[in-house]
Amino acid sequence: MRKSPRRRLLVGAVSFLALAACGGDDQSTASTTSAASVVEADSVPVAPERIVSLSPTHTEMLFAMGAGAQVVAVDSLSDYPPEAQPVRTDLSAFEPNVEAISEYDPDLVVIADDSMGIKAQLEQVGIRVWVGAPPSTLDDVYAQIAELGDLVGQKGGAAMLVTSMRSAIESILAQAPSIAEPLAYYHELDNTYYSVTSNTFVGSLYELFGLRNIADASEGTSDYPQLSAEFIVSQNPDLVFLADTKCCGVTASSVGERPGWAGLAAVANGHVVEMDDDLASRWGPRIVDYVSAISEAIRAIAG
């Protein structure tokens, strides 16, 4: 089954899916420490000084935990935070190139997926690589932030970030409106009706609110099923979350114009929610904003 760009970001080909300014760091500041030596000084790990991030998710994590000054280059899709823009380049997360990456003289390369085998290629030339694979739960996210923070010498900043995220999400859940019966929802990855089941990370976020995912009832074994328009109509979801507003230009209005969709409960009652594609495909600090958006969508129904 083919993978759309939106699905690739969610399942690990980095984040995300349809998401370019170029930038770089002055090579004259290149560290004289060899890339293979992000390792030891009297048995004490040395924090990397020249990090290249090929993952928009981890670019956001690095800057949020205080490691921004250590980042010398990020990939073309790393469009957040604004502080990362001076080091944004045309490096590709989908088709990483060893030679292009090596030009930045990194002592650590951060990726979210190794399906292209870039880890082994970089390690062969003495460059250390850390892989932060897509998580399944929020606890996985917190653990990943802590691990990355420890690796880059920002343990304290990472701990503060985790505490802040955890507290914010717990507060959102505590204040979430109560619904007598579980609301059904459809999460749209792209305009060909690819979706996600509750077994995915983004699906787990909806589960926090007790929502029922219509994709769980679809036939097949993929956690990123391609649903049919007829199936979606038959399920009549109370909420529709569009995670394809940027990639595919889908809007609440255009959804209502689809054949047979005008009668959907979500469309008829104005509960089609235009989400931020990036938030839906990245598991960094801004996942708090995504959880908040879900809560607000439920509140609009609960009154």
ZAVO-382313 format. One line per field, with one value per residue (C-alpha): residue number from 1; x, y, z. Coordinates in steps of 0.2 Angstrom, whole numbers, plus 5000, padded with zeros to 4 digits. Each point is the difference from the previous one (the first is absolute). Example, Ala and Ser with C-alpha at 12.3 -4.5 7.8 and 13.67 -1.06 7.14 Angstrom:
2
n: 1, 2
x: 5062, 5006
y: 4978, 5017
z: 5039, 4997
END
This chain:
303
n: 1, 2, 3, 4, 5, 6, 7, 8, 9, 10, 11, 12, 13, 14, 15, 16, 17, 18, 19, 20, 21, 22, 23, 24, 25, 26, 27, 28, 29, 30, 31, 32, 33, 34, 35, 36, 37, 38, 39, 40, 41, 42, 43, 44, 45, 46, 47, 48, 49, 50, 51, 52, 53, 54, 55, 56, 57, 58, 59, 60, 61, 62, 63, 64, 65, 66, 67, 68, 69, 70, 71, 72, 73, 74, 75, 76, 77, 78, 79, 80, 81, 82, 83, 84, 85, 86, 87, 88, 89, 90, 91, 92, 93, 94, 95, 96, 97, 98, 99, 100, 101, 102, 103, 104, 105, 106, 107, 108, 109, 110, 111, 112, 113, 114, 115, 116, 117, 118, 119, 120, 121, 122, 123, 124, 125, 126, 127, 128, 129, 130, 131, 132, 133, 134, 135, 136, 137, 138, 139, 140, 141, 142, 143, 144, 145, 146, 147, 148, 149, 150, 151, 152, 153, 154, 155, 156, 157, 158, 159, 160, 161, 162, 163, 164, 165, 166, 167, 168, 169, 170, 171, 172, 173, 174, 175, 176, 177, 178, 179, 180, 181, 182, 183, 184, 185, 186, 187, 188, 189, 190, 191, 192, 193, 194, 195, 196, 197, 198, 199, 200, 201, 202, 203, 204, 205, 206, 207, 208, 209, 210, 211, 212, 213, 214, 215, 216, 217, 218, 219, 220, 221, 222, 223, 224, 225, 226, 227, 228, 229, 230, 231, 232, 233, 234, 235, 236, 237, 238, 239, 240, 241, 242, 243, 244, 245, 246, 247, 248, 249, 250, 251, 252, 253, 254, 255, 256, 257, 258, 259, 260, 261, 262, 263, 264, 265, 266, 267, 268, 269, 270, 271, 272, 273, 274, 275, 276, 277, 278, 279, 280, 281, 282, 283, 284, 285, 286, 287, 288, 289, 290, 291, 292, 293, 294, 295, 296, 297, 298, 299, 300, 301, 302, 303
x: 5000, 5007, 5004, 4995, 5012, 4988, 5001, 5019, 5001, 4989, 5008, 5018, 5006, 5000, 4989, 4985, 4996, 4997, 5009, 5036, 5011, 5019, 5012, 5016, 5013, 5017, 5011, 5015, 4993, 5001, 5005, 5017, 4993, 4999, 4982, 5003, 5005, 4983, 5005, 5012, 5011, 5007, 4984, 4989, 4988, 5004, 4985, 4999, 5004, 4994, 4983, 4992, 4981, 4991, 4984, 4988, 4993, 5018, 5004, 4986, 5006, 5018, 4995, 4987, 5012, 5014, 5011, 4997, 5018, 5007, 4989, 5010, 4988, 4982, 4991, 4989, 4984, 5005, 4990, 4998, 5005, 5004, 5017, 5004, 4998, 5018, 5006, 4987, 5007, 4995, 5005, 4987, 4993, 4992, 5016, 5014, 5017, 5016, 5011, 4988, 4998, 5019, 5003, 4993, 5013, 4988, 5004, 4982, 4986, 4983, 4987, 4982, 5001, 5014, 4991, 5013, 5014, 5008, 5006, 5012, 5006, 5004, 5008, 5012, 5007, 5001, 4984, 4989, 4982, 4985, 4983, 4984, 4987, 4982, 4992, 4984, 4995, 5004, 5011, 5010, 5002, 5005, 5013, 5007, 5002, 5009, 5012, 5004, 5002, 5013, 5009, 5002, 5005, 4983, 4993, 4993, 4992, 4992, 4993, 4993, 4992, 4992, 4994, 4992, 4992, 4993, 4993, 4991, 4993, 4994, 4992, 4991, 4993, 4994, 4990, 4994, 4981, 4991, 4990, 4987, 5003, 5016, 5001, 5005, 5014, 5009, 5018, 5005, 5018, 4998, 4986, 5000, 4993, 5015, 4997, 5008, 4994, 5000, 5017, 5009, 5007, 4988, 4986, 5005, 4998, 4982, 4998, 5005, 4983, 4990, 4996, 4996, 5010, 4990, 5016, 5001, 4985, 5008, 5005, 5019, 5015, 5008, 5000, 5000, 4985, 4993, 4981, 4987, 4988, 4986, 5007, 5002, 4983, 4993, 5009, 4993, 5013, 4996, 5017, 5011, 5018, 5009, 5019, 5002, 4996, 5018, 5005, 4984, 4990, 4985, 4988, 4985, 4990, 5008, 4996, 4982, 4999, 5006, 4986, 4989, 5010, 4988, 4989, 5014, 4997, 5017, 4997, 4982, 5004, 5015, 5013, 5013, 5016, 5014, 5016, 5018, 5008, 5017, 4993, 4991, 5016, 5013, 5001, 5010, 4996, 4985, 4991, 4992, 4992, 4993, 4993, 4992, 4992, 4992, 4993, 4993, 4992, 4991, 4995, 4991, 4989, 4997, 4996
y: 5000, 5017, 5013, 5018, 5013, 5003, 4982, 4999, 5014, 4990, 4983, 5005, 5006, 5017, 5008, 5004, 5000, 5016, 5012, 5031, 5011, 4996, 5004, 4994, 5004, 5008, 4985, 5010, 4996, 4981, 4991, 4992, 4985, 4985, 4995, 4983, 5007, 5006, 4988, 5001, 5011, 4991, 4988, 5015, 5002, 5016, 5009, 5003, 5017, 4998, 4992, 4997, 4996, 4991, 5000, 5014, 4992, 4999, 5017, 5007, 4989, 5006, 5018, 4999, 4991, 5013, 4992, 5012, 5007, 4983, 4997, 5005, 4994, 4994, 4992, 5009, 4995, 5007, 5016, 5002, 5008, 5017, 4999, 4985, 5009, 5007, 4982, 4993, 4992, 4990, 4984, 4987, 4989, 4988, 4998, 5004, 5001, 4996, 5012, 5015, 4996, 4999, 5017, 5007, 4990, 4993, 4991, 4994, 4997, 4998, 4991, 4993, 4985, 4989, 4992, 5007, 4992, 5017, 4996, 4987, 5011, 5014, 4989, 4993, 5018, 5002, 5010, 4996, 4997, 5000, 4993, 5007, 4988, 5005, 4996, 4991, 5010, 5016, 4991, 4995, 5018, 5005, 4986, 5005, 5018, 4995, 4988, 5014, 5013, 4988, 4997, 5018, 5006, 5009, 4988, 5014, 5009, 4983, 4997, 5017, 4997, 4984, 5007, 5014, 4989, 4988, 5013, 5009, 4984, 4994, 5017, 5000, 4982, 5005, 5014, 4991, 5000, 4984, 4990, 4988, 4989, 4998, 5011, 4992, 5009, 4999, 5006, 5004, 4998, 5006, 5002, 4982, 4995, 4993, 5000, 4993, 4987, 5001, 4990, 5015, 5014, 5013, 4988, 4998, 5019, 4998, 4986, 5011, 5008, 4983, 5004, 4985, 4999, 4994, 4994, 4986, 4992, 5000, 4983, 4997, 4999, 5017, 5013, 5013, 4993, 5008, 5002, 5002, 5015, 4987, 4993, 5017, 5005, 4984, 5003, 5018, 5007, 5014, 5008, 5001, 5005, 5006, 4998, 5004, 5019, 5004, 4985, 4999, 5016, 4991, 5011, 4998, 5008, 4989, 4984, 5005, 5000, 4982, 4989, 4993, 5010, 5014, 4988, 4995, 5005, 5008, 5011, 5004, 5005, 5010, 4988, 4998, 5006, 5007, 4994, 5005, 4987, 5002, 4998, 4984, 4992, 5006, 4994, 5014, 5014, 5006, 4984, 5010, 5011, 4985, 4993, 5017, 5001, 4983, 5006, 5016, 4990, 4989, 5015, 5007, 4985, 4999, 5019
z: 5000, 4995, 5014, 4997, 5007, 5014, 5005, 4999, 5013, 5012, 4997, 5001, 4983, 5009, 5004, 4998, 4977, 4986, 5011, 4987, 5006, 5001, 5013, 5008, 5013, 4997, 4996, 5008, 5017, 4997, 5015, 5000, 5010, 4988, 4997, 5007, 5016, 5007, 5013, 5013, 5010, 5015, 4998, 5001, 4984, 4991, 4994, 4981, 4994, 4982, 4998, 4984, 5001, 4986, 5010, 5002, 5016, 5008, 4994, 5010, 5015, 4999, 5000, 5013, 5012, 4998, 4987, 4986, 5001, 4996, 4985, 4984, 4987, 4998, 4986, 4987, 5010, 5017, 4999, 5019, 5011, 4992, 5009, 4989, 4984, 4999, 4999, 4989, 4984, 4985, 5008, 4997, 5014, 4987, 4989, 5012, 4991, 5010, 4990, 5002, 5019, 5002, 4994, 5016, 5010, 5013, 5015, 5002, 4987, 5006, 4990, 5003, 4987, 4993, 4986, 4988, 5010, 5003, 5017, 4995, 4986, 5011, 5013, 4987, 4998, 5019, 5003, 5015, 4997, 5011, 4995, 5008, 4993, 5000, 5017, 5005, 5015, 5009, 5013, 4985, 4995, 5017, 5001, 4982, 5006, 5015, 4990, 4987, 5014, 5009, 4984, 4995, 5017, 5004, 5013, 5011, 4985, 4994, 5017, 5001, 4983, 5005, 5016, 4991, 4987, 5012, 5011, 4986, 4993, 5017, 5002, 4983, 5004, 5017, 4993, 4985, 4998, 5005, 4987, 5004, 4985, 4991, 4984, 4984, 4990, 4983, 4999, 4982, 4995, 4982, 4987, 4994, 5017, 5009, 5018, 5017, 5012, 5019, 4999, 4994, 5010, 4994, 5002, 5018, 5003, 4995, 5012, 5014, 4998, 4998, 4982, 4988, 4985, 4985, 4991, 5014, 4991, 4983, 4992, 4998, 5011, 4997, 5014, 4985, 4990, 4985, 5003, 4987, 4999, 5002, 5016, 5008, 4995, 5007, 5017, 5001, 5011, 5013, 4997, 4985, 5003, 4984, 5001, 4982, 4999, 4995, 4989, 4991, 5002, 5008, 5010, 5010, 4986, 4986, 5011, 5000, 4981, 4998, 4994, 5014, 5013, 5003, 5011, 5011, 5019, 5000, 4984, 5004, 5018, 4995, 5009, 4986, 5008, 4990, 5009, 4997, 4989, 5009, 5017, 4994, 4994, 5013, 5017, 5007, 5013, 4990, 5002, 5015, 4987, 4991, 5016, 5004, 4983, 5002, 5017, 4992, 4987, 5013, 5009, 4985, 5000, 5019, 5001
END
